[in-house]
Amino acid sequence: MFPKNNFIEKECVMANLEGKVCIVTGASGGIGKVLVEKLSSLGATLVLAARRLEVLEELKEALPKKSKVLCMKCDVTKQEDLENLVNYTLKTYKKIDVLINGAGVSSQHPFWEQPLEDIGKIMSTNYYSYVMLSRLVVGPMKKANDGHIINITSGSVMVDPPPRNFIVYTSLKVALRAFAKGLFWEMRDFGIKVTSIFPGVTRTPLTGKLKNICEERLMEPEAVADTVVFALTQGQTACPLELAVINQQTPWTKPVIPFKQEHPEESKIKK
């Protein structure tokens, strides 16, 4: 018989997120919007961040009246906005239990046609903001000896080579995956968890710009939100480091060189 461990028994039974202060970036639409609804139903105290404050306020009004929700206008590409987001959250709630980095932009182009401004925007939004916000919250989390950082990354990180027309987007997601792994090893002794979520192609406003994507192959954002909730509701002794939820028929797995090729006739092949 193993000795009774009250700590493990207490921490592994976690039915909700009552009292947990959660920052969610990219909360105004797509996966972020559905995730906010899920977290609210579990009792989380929410700090919603996005550029469109009016959309956040509409989302807040649609949530149950008992929900504790703070809406903040935040451009994640701006250092000042990120610092204000963290500082105001701490001023209001005295702690940050969860950071969910969900802001993201996409740009689908062959690399030689990729607009230069798009490259900068992708780097600032999809990588810089994740790293910087993580840096800003680990201090308070470390003092509390508790916390969870979740990065919404991309299922494309599992494709090698990166999908055509997405090499800038995917390479930054690969870098983010490496960052999160390293951060986990640095922070685990301080009670801080780090989880990367790898979603497949999901039905969001971003997918409206994708070419040759079959509607029936798109995942619903609820699948990604459920995966995040799973990560958040594990006991203190378990950290889901990486969770992938991808399309049953993912459009990324087509070979770079098509199976059907035009071959020269045998008579023309030089011996």
N, C-alpha and C positions, 0 to 999 in steps of 0.2 A: 504493500500500500504506500502510495506517495503521500507525503505530508500535505495537509490542507494549506492552500495558498490563497488567502483572502484577496490579495492584490489582483491575482490573475482572474479569480472568479468575478470580481467587481468590474475589471476593465474589459473583459471579453463579452460582457452582456451589455450591449449598447443599442438600445432600441430607437433612439432618436438623437437629434443634435441640439437639444434644448440648451440654451445658454451659450452656444458656440458662436463667436463672432467671426463671420466669414466675409472676406473681400472677394468680389467676383468682377474681373475685368471683362469687357466685351459682353456685358450683361443685357444689352438692348435688343438683341435678336438672335436667331439661329439657336445653336446649342446653349448659349448663355442664358437666353430667355427661358428655355425649358428647364435648365438646371436650377435657375432661381425659383421657379415654381415648385420643383422637387424639394429643394432645401427649405423653403418656407413651410411646406407641409410637414417637415420633420422638426420644426421649431427653431431653426437657426435664426440668429440675428444677422441681418444681411446689410452689407455695404456694397451698393451697386455702382459700378464705374463704367462710363462710356462718354463719347463726345456729345451725344444727343440727350441732353438732360430732360427734355420734354417727353421723349420716348420712355425713359426710365420712370418718370412720374406716372405715366399711363400704366406702365407695368405694375408699379406699386399699388395703384388704385384697384387693379384687377386681383391682387392677392387678398387672402383673408384679412379681415380687419384687425385681427389679433397679431398679425405679423409685425415684427420690428424691422423696419427697412429705412436705410439712409441712402439717398440718391446723391451722387456726386458727379459733376461734369469733369471729365478727365481725358485729356489727350495723352495716351501712353507713350507717345514719342517725345514728350516734353518732360525733362527732369523735374521742373518746378511742380508740375501737376502730380507726378508720382510721389514726391515728397509730401505735398499737401494732402494727398489721399491717405497716406499712412499716418501722418501727424494728426489729422482731424479725426481719424478713426480711433487713435489712441486717446485723444483728448475727450472723445465722446463716450467710449466704452472701456477705456483703461487697459485694453488688451486686444490682441489679434490671435485667434485660434487657428484660422484657416485662410490661406491665400490660394485662390484659384485663378491662375493666369489663363484667360480664355480669349483675349483680344487677338484678332488675326486679320490679315489681308492676303490677297492672292493676286497673281498676275501671270497669265498664261501666254507665253510667247517663246518662239525659238530664241536662244540666247542672243544671237546677232541682231535681233529685232526688239529686244527687251528695252523699253523706255528707261533711260537712266534714272528718272525720278521714281519709277516703280521699284528699282533695286534698292534705293535708299529707304523708301517707305517700308518695304518688306523687312529690311534689316532692322529698322528702328522699332517696328511694331512686333514682329514675330520672334525677335531674339533679344534686342537690347532691353525692351520693357520687362521681359520675363526675368532676365538676370538682375536688372536694377531693382525691381520690386522685391525679388527674393533677398537681395542684399539689405534692403530697407526693413524687412520684417524679421530677419533672423536674429537681430539684436533683442527685440522684445520677446521673441519666442524663446531664445536662449535663457533669458532671465527667468521666464516662467517655467523652464524645463519642460516645455510642451509646445506642440504646434504641428501643422501639416501644410506643406506646399504641394500643390497639384498643378502640373503643366499640361495643358491640352496641346499635344504635339501633333503628330500626323502618322497615319498608317503607311505613308509613302517612305518612311525611314527604313522599312523592311524590304524595300525594293532596291535591287542592285543590278545595274546602275540606276540612278534616279530616273523617274519618268520623264520622257521628252516634254519639253516646254515648261517643266517645273524644276529645272536644276537649281536655280537660285533659291526658290522656296524650299525645296527638299533638303538642300545642303545645309541651310540654316536650321532646319528641324533636326537634322543629324547632329549638328553642333549642340543644339539644345538638349538632345537626348544624352550626349556625353557630359554636358554640364550638370544635368540632374543626377546622373549616376555618381559623379564626383561629390556633389553636394550632399547626397545621402550618406556617403561614408564619412564626411566631415561632421555632419550634424547629428548622427544617430545617437551618439553618447550624451546628447543634450535633450533627448526626448523628442526631437524634431523628425518628422517623417517627410519623405519626398517621393512623390509618385508621378510618373509620366503616363499619360493616356494617349494611345495611338488610334484615333478614329479613322475609319475608311471614308469614302466619299459620301457625305451626308446631305440630306435635303435642307439646304440653307440658302440665304441670298447669294452666297459665294458661288454655289454650284450653278447658278443661272448663267454664268459666263463660260462654263466649260463646254467644249465642243465634243460631239460624238459620245455623249454620256446617255445611256439608256435609262429612262425614268424608273423602270422596274428594278434596276440595280442599286438605286440610291437607298441608303439607310435612313431611318428616321432619327431625329436628334434625341428622342427619348432613350434610345439604346446607349448613347454616349453618356447622357445624364445619369442613367441607372448605374453605369460603370463607375462614375465618379462617386456616387453615393455608396456603392460597395466599398470603394477604397476608404472612404471617410468613416465607415461604420464597423471597421475591424477593431479588435482589441488593441490595447497599448503595446502588446508584445509582438504584433504582426504588422508589417509594412508592405503593402503591395507595391513593389518597386516599379514595375511596368505592366500595364494592362492594355491589350490590343482588342479592339472590337471593330472588325472590318467587314466589308461587303461579302456576302456569300459568293457572289460572282464579281470579284473586284475588277474594275477596268484597268488596273495598273499592271496586271500580270501578263499582258500581251508581250510576246518577244520583241526585242528591239529590231531584230532582223526577222521579217515575216517568214513563216514556214514555206510559203509558196514563192519560189524564185524563178526568174527567167535564166535558163542555162543555155550556153552556146551548143549548137548541134555537135555531136561527136566528131563528125567529119571535119569540123572547123577547129577542133582542138589540136594544137600542135603536139606531136609525139615527142 
